[in-house]
Amino acid sequence: MLSEPEQRVLHEIERTIVASDPGLATLLTARRAGGPGRGARIAYDVVWVLSALLGVLCLVLGQIGPGLGAVVFAALVLELRRMRFPTVPARPAPVERRTI
């Protein structure tokens, strides 16, 4: 835990960064505000891919009911992933660089 003077210095540094380079401040704070991390996205991807593969395998082997169930489950998981993790641009917009 930081002491009161250290917290004031830290807040002053944050205010200085935001004032001098708002693009950098946005980039640094974007991950904190992003919500669930990369691990949850990977888990959703693994679940929907495996269930889709299982569904296709069941359909190929003639198990129509379980195959359709697995494919529908894969579609639901994929839709939940899209709702929970909306698509974001791959890179932030270029920020004008300033020399100090």
Backbone as CSV, one residue per row, in Angstrom:
resi,resn,N_x,N_y,N_z,CA_x,CA_y,CA_z,C_x,C_y,C_z
1,MET,0.837,-1.181,0.000,0.000,0.000,0.000,0.882,1.244,0.000
2,LEU,0.533,2.176,-0.827,1.313,3.412,-0.914,0.889,4.388,0.174
3,SER,1.862,5.152,0.628,1.541,6.182,1.613,0.815,7.336,0.916
4,GLU,0.267,8.220,1.707,-0.484,9.367,1.169,0.368,10.232,0.237
5,PRO,1.601,10.600,0.614,2.428,11.404,-0.305,2.763,10.659,-1.597
6,GLU,3.015,9.345,-1.490,3.313,8.559,-2.695,2.111,8.494,-3.616
7,GLN,0.912,8.372,-3.055,-0.304,8.353,-3.870,-0.502,9.677,-4.591
8,ARG,-0.219,10.795,-3.891,-0.346,12.103,-4.537,0.632,12.237,-5.690
9,VAL,1.876,11.774,-5.491,2.882,11.843,-6.556,2.441,10.978,-7.739
10,LEU,1.930,9.783,-7.457,1.466,8.898,-8.518,0.320,9.532,-9.310
11,HIS,-0.631,10.126,-8.619,-1.746,10.786,-9.315,-1.265,11.974,-10.145
12,GLU,-0.273,12.689,-9.644,0.282,13.812,-10.401,0.980,13.309,-11.673
13,ILE,1.684,12.194,-11.562,2.329,11.607,-12.745,1.269,11.184,-13.756
14,GLU,0.194,10.556,-13.283,-0.898,10.142,-14.186,-1.514,11.340,-14.886
15,ARG,-1.769,12.415,-14.134,-2.350,13.618,-14.745,-1.411,14.220,-15.785
16,THR,-0.119,14.189,-15.515,0.861,14.718,-16.462,0.872,13.896,-17.751
17,ILE,0.831,12.569,-17.608,0.819,11.708,-18.801,-0.440,11.950,-19.618
18,VAL,-1.592,12.029,-18.953,-2.849,12.255,-19.670,-2.820,13.604,-20.392
19,ALA,-2.275,14.615,-19.740,-2.233,15.945,-20.353,-1.248,15.999,-21.521
20,SER,-0.098,15.332,-21.386,0.914,15.446,-22.434,0.681,14.494,-23.599
21,ASP,0.131,13.304,-23.330,-0.070,12.318,-24.395,-1.350,11.515,-24.134
22,PRO,-2.509,12.054,-24.530,-3.761,11.352,-24.263,-3.846,9.994,-24.955
23,GLY,-3.216,9.848,-26.115,-3.230,8.568,-26.817,-2.544,7.479,-26.015
24,LEU,-1.407,7.811,-25.427,-0.683,6.854,-24.597,-1.503,6.500,-23.359
25,ALA,-2.121,7.491,-22.757,-2.942,7.238,-21.573,-4.101,6.303,-21.911
26,THR,-4.728,6.501,-23.056,-5.818,5.630,-23.478,-5.316,4.218,-23.717
27,LEU,-4.181,4.094,-24.359,-3.604,2.785,-24.631,-3.255,2.051,-23.345
28,LEU,-2.708,2.749,-22.366,-2.312,2.127,-21.114,-3.504,1.727,-20.251
29,THR,-4.594,2.465,-20.323,-5.756,2.154,-19.487,-6.777,1.287,-20.196
30,ALA,-6.614,1.027,-21.478,-7.604,0.249,-22.225,-7.703,-1.174,-21.706
31,ARG,-6.621,-1.780,-21.311,-6.653,-3.169,-20.838,-7.411,-3.291,-19.527
32,ARG,-7.245,-2.307,-18.636,-7.955,-2.345,-17.356,-9.453,-2.284,-17.559
33,ALA,-9.899,-1.467,-18.485,-11.325,-1.291,-18.715,-11.891,-2.358,-19.640
34,GLY,-11.039,-3.217,-20.182,-11.464,-4.193,-21.170,-12.320,-5.327,-20.655
35,GLY,-12.344,-5.591,-19.356,-13.136,-6.683,-18.825,-12.373,-7.984,-18.856
36,PRO,-13.060,-9.064,-19.172,-12.427,-10.378,-19.141,-11.235,-10.461,-20.078
37,GLY,-10.281,-11.229,-19.694,-9.038,-11.292,-20.445,-9.041,-12.302,-21.567
38,ARG,-7.856,-12.529,-22.042,-7.641,-13.375,-23.204,-7.985,-14.834,-22.919
39,GLY,-7.760,-15.286,-21.698,-8.012,-16.673,-21.348,-9.460,-17.082,-21.544
40,ALA,-10.384,-16.203,-21.202,-11.808,-16.513,-21.370,-12.161,-16.629,-22.851
41,ARG,-11.573,-15.769,-23.670,-11.817,-15.853,-25.113,-11.319,-17.164,-25.688
42,ILE,-10.139,-17.582,-25.242,-9.580,-18.841,-25.718,-10.456,-20.009,-25.277
43,ALA,-10.969,-19.963,-24.059,-11.845,-21.035,-23.574,-13.106,-21.128,-24.428
44,TYR,-13.723,-19.988,-24.745,-14.899,-19.996,-25.623,-14.538,-20.613,-26.979
45,ASP,-13.392,-20.210,-27.532,-12.983,-20.728,-28.838,-12.782,-22.240,-28.808
46,VAL,-12.129,-22.735,-27.760,-11.882,-24.175,-27.657,-13.199,-24.935,-27.558
47,VAL,-14.126,-24.433,-26.751,-15.407,-25.128,-26.566,-16.199,-25.174,-27.861
48,TRP,-16.287,-24.048,-28.572,-17.125,-24.079,-29.777,-16.480,-24.882,-30.898
49,VAL,-15.147,-24.836,-31.014,-14.484,-25.611,-32.062,-14.622,-27.111,-31.785
50,LEU,-14.385,-27.524,-30.544,-14.496,-28.946,-30.217,-15.921,-29.461,-30.388
51,SER,-16.905,-28.669,-29.969,-18.286,-29.134,-30.128,-18.699,-29.155,-31.602
52,ALA,-18.195,-28.232,-32.408,-18.495,-28.271,-33.838,-17.865,-29.509,-34.483
53,LEU,-16.618,-29.807,-34.109,-15.971,-31.005,-34.646,-16.689,-32.284,-34.204
54,LEU,-17.104,-32.322,-32.953,-17.852,-33.469,-32.460,-19.174,-33.620,-33.207
55,GLY,-19.841,-32.501,-33.458,-21.098,-32.541,-34.205,-20.908,-33.079,-35.612
56,VAL,-19.869,-32.615,-36.293,-19.593,-33.089,-37.649,-19.247,-34.576,-37.625
57,LEU,-18.452,-34.982,-36.652,-18.090,-36.397,-36.535,-19.332,-37.259,-36.303
58,CYS,-20.218,-36.811,-35.434,-21.458,-37.562,-35.182,-22.307,-37.649,-36.458
59,LEU,-22.396,-36.553,-37.188,-23.184,-36.568,-38.414,-22.581,-37.522,-39.445
60,VAL,-21.268,-37.537,-39.550,-20.598,-38.438,-40.490,-20.840,-39.896,-40.097
61,LEU,-20.865,-40.175,-38.800,-21.064,-41.543,-38.318,-22.536,-41.953,-38.280
62,GLY,-23.420,-41.038,-38.671,-24.839,-41.368,-38.747,-25.637,-41.071,-37.495
63,GLN,-25.037,-40.448,-36.510,-25.749,-40.084,-35.286,-26.348,-38.678,-35.467
64,ILE,-27.502,-38.630,-36.084,-28.097,-37.351,-36.484,-28.465,-36.483,-35.280
65,GLY,-29.171,-37.045,-34.317,-29.620,-36.273,-33.152,-28.477,-35.660,-32.363
66,PRO,-27.538,-36.493,-31.882,-26.401,-35.923,-31.136,-25.551,-34.972,-31.982
67,GLY,-25.433,-35.259,-33.263,-24.650,-34.393,-34.144,-25.263,-33.012,-34.268
68,LEU,-26.581,-32.978,-34.487,-27.264,-31.684,-34.578,-27.220,-30.950,-33.247
69,GLY,-27.349,-31.701,-32.153,-27.268,-31.074,-30.827,-25.917,-30.423,-30.593
70,ALA,-24.846,-31.120,-30.974,-23.504,-30.569,-30.787,-23.268,-29.359,-31.677
71,VAL,-23.774,-29.385,-32.897,-23.612,-28.240,-33.811,-24.393,-27.032,-33.294
72,VAL,-25.607,-27.264,-32.791,-26.407,-26.160,-32.226,-25.700,-25.594,-30.993
73,PHE,-25.159,-26.480,-30.151,-24.421,-26.015,-28.973,-23.218,-25.171,-29.393
74,ALA,-22.499,-25.601,-30.419,-21.349,-24.837,-30.912,-21.783,-23.456,-31.396
75,ALA,-22.917,-23.404,-32.090,-23.413,-22.111,-32.576,-23.794,-21.200,-31.414
76,LEU,-24.392,-21.764,-30.371,-24.765,-20.953,-29.200,-23.523,-20.415,-28.488
77,VAL,-22.517,-21.260,-28.323,-21.287,-20.812,-27.665,-20.605,-19.724,-28.496
78,LEU,-20.598,-19.884,-29.803,-20.000,-18.873,-30.672,-20.749,-17.545,-30.557
79,GLU,-22.051,-17.601,-30.514,-22.842,-16.370,-30.377,-22.607,-15.711,-29.018
80,LEU,-22.529,-16.516,-27.963,-22.228,-15.956,-26.638,-20.855,-15.298,-26.623
81,ARG,-19.887,-15.909,-27.312,-18.552,-15.315,-27.389,-18.599,-13.975,-28.101
82,ARG,-19.349,-13.903,-29.180,-19.452,-12.638,-29.926,-20.132,-11.558,-29.099
83,MET,-21.111,-11.950,-28.279,-21.793,-10.965,-27.429,-20.888,-10.496,-26.291
84,ARG,-20.131,-11.421,-25.716,-19.287,-11.069,-24.575,-18.027,-10.323,-24.985
85,PHE,-17.489,-10.649,-26.149,-16.259,-10.025,-26.633,-16.502,-9.413,-27.998
86,PRO,-17.095,-8.225,-28.052,-17.327,-7.609,-29.358,-16.006,-7.351,-30.078
87,THR,-16.077,-7.336,-31.382,-14.884,-7.129,-32.194,-14.344,-5.728,-31.967
88,VAL,-13.045,-5.656,-31.728,-12.373,-4.372,-31.545,-11.298,-4.257,-32.609
89,PRO,-10.909,-3.048,-32.988,-9.854,-2.903,-33.977,-8.571,-3.564,-33.488
90,ALA,-7.819,-4.131,-34.412,-6.590,-4.836,-34.058,-5.552,-3.893,-33.465
91,ARG,-5.481,-2.693,-33.983,-4.509,-1.721,-33.492,-5.211,-0.407,-33.199
92,PRO,-4.748,0.296,-32.165,-5.311,1.620,-31.929,-4.892,2.583,-33.033
93,ALA,-5.634,3.645,-33.156,-5.310,4.646,-34.173,-3.928,5.226,-33.901
94,PRO,-3.208,5.558,-34.954,-1.871,6.132,-34.755,-1.950,7.414,-33.934
95,VAL,-0.994,7.564,-33.054,-0.947,8.728,-32.185,0.207,9.610,-32.622
96,GLU,-0.062,10.897,-32.657,0.972,11.839,-33.044,2.059,11.845,-31.983
97,ARG,3.307,11.650,-32.405,4.419,11.612,-31.459,4.935,13.027,-31.210
98,ARG,5.190,13.288,-29.958,5.725,14.598,-29.586,7.087,14.408,-28.959
99,THR,7.988,15.313,-29.240,9.297,15.256,-28.618,9.280,16.161,-27.408
100,ILE,10.003,15.711,-26.402,10.032,16.501,-25.152,11.327,17.263,-25.081
